[in-house]
């Protein structure tokens, strides 16, 4: 990481210099950092070329758990979770599934982060 700005309750991590414009071509790089920090990702919505799908694929590549909430096949935003489920993401059909999966980690329910585009 090039920069880490210490805040009162956290940090900002970036490979870009402070003040860099949030250009769309930088989002996949940011998603790679996010995917690397996750224990797991729950994908609720995401179109075919969405940040959710990019993050989920990176999370899988990094050996993280990926969960998908199935959606209506006629809706473009359901593409990512439905595809990921087909590719092996864990199916989420009710809230209790999320809590059980999160509790497999010793850090508890807050260990699994949600990604939404």
Rosetta blueprint (number, residue, H / E / L):
1 X L
2 X L
3 X E
4 X E
5 X E
6 X E
7 X E
8 X L
9 X L
10 X E
11 X E
12 X E
13 X E
14 X E
15 X L
16 X L
17 X L
18 X L
19 X L
20 X L
21 X L
22 X L
23 X L
24 X H
25 X H
26 X H
27 X H
28 X H
29 X H
30 X H
31 X H
32 X H
33 X H
34 X H
35 X H
36 X H
37 X H
38 X L
39 X L
40 X E
41 X E
42 X E
43 X E
44 X L
45 X L
46 X L
47 X L
48 X L
49 X L
50 X L
51 X H
52 X H
53 X H
54 X H
55 X H
56 X H
57 X H
58 X H
59 X H
60 X H
61 X H
62 X L
63 X L
64 X L
65 X E
66 X E
67 X E
68 X E
69 X E
70 X L
71 X L
72 X L
73 X L
74 X L
75 X L
76 X H
77 X H
78 X H
79 X H
80 X H
81 X H
82 X H
83 X H
84 X H
85 X H
86 X H
87 X L
88 X L
89 X L
90 X E
91 X E
92 X E
93 X L
94 X L
95 X H
96 X H
97 X H
98 X H
99 X H
100 X H
101 X H
102 X H
103 X L
104 X L
105 X L
106 X L
107 X L
108 X L
109 X H
110 X H
111 X H
112 X L
113 X E
114 X E
115 X E
116 X L
117 X L
